[in-house]
Amino acid sequence: MGGKVPGTMEELTSLPGVGRKSANVVMLEAFGNPQGIAIDTHAKRIANRVGLSKNVIPEKIEQDILKLIPKKYYKDVNHLLVWHGRKICDSRKPKCEKCPIKEYCKYNLENAKK
Ligand code: SF4
């Protein structure tokens, strides 16, 4: 691309080894123009636990989330998923007792019944 980073999802994902996750991060962080949600390991886990998506394939999880979230929130949701996954919704031991969305979370509600 002549030494320039491409500025569209189509161009970015056409590069070898660049999938939607990386392209979404570049569009958000380099261009300030979020086009979707980067589904990393945190986003995948949270989406499945909360009940935003039953899918396990990142591209399908992203499409499920995009149906729920207006575009103006893409930036915030990208950042929230990463930080929520790092700080509260830990992979091995989620801190559900202090989680601000626990009353909406499928995982927490199902565990509360047990
Ligand atoms: S309630 Fe628990 S499982 Fe659900 S999002 Fe919060 S920390 Fe994760």
Residues whose N, C-alpha, C, O or C-beta is under 5 A from the ligand:
A	BS01	SF4	R49 I88 C89 P94 K95 C96 C99 I101 K102 C105 Y107 N108
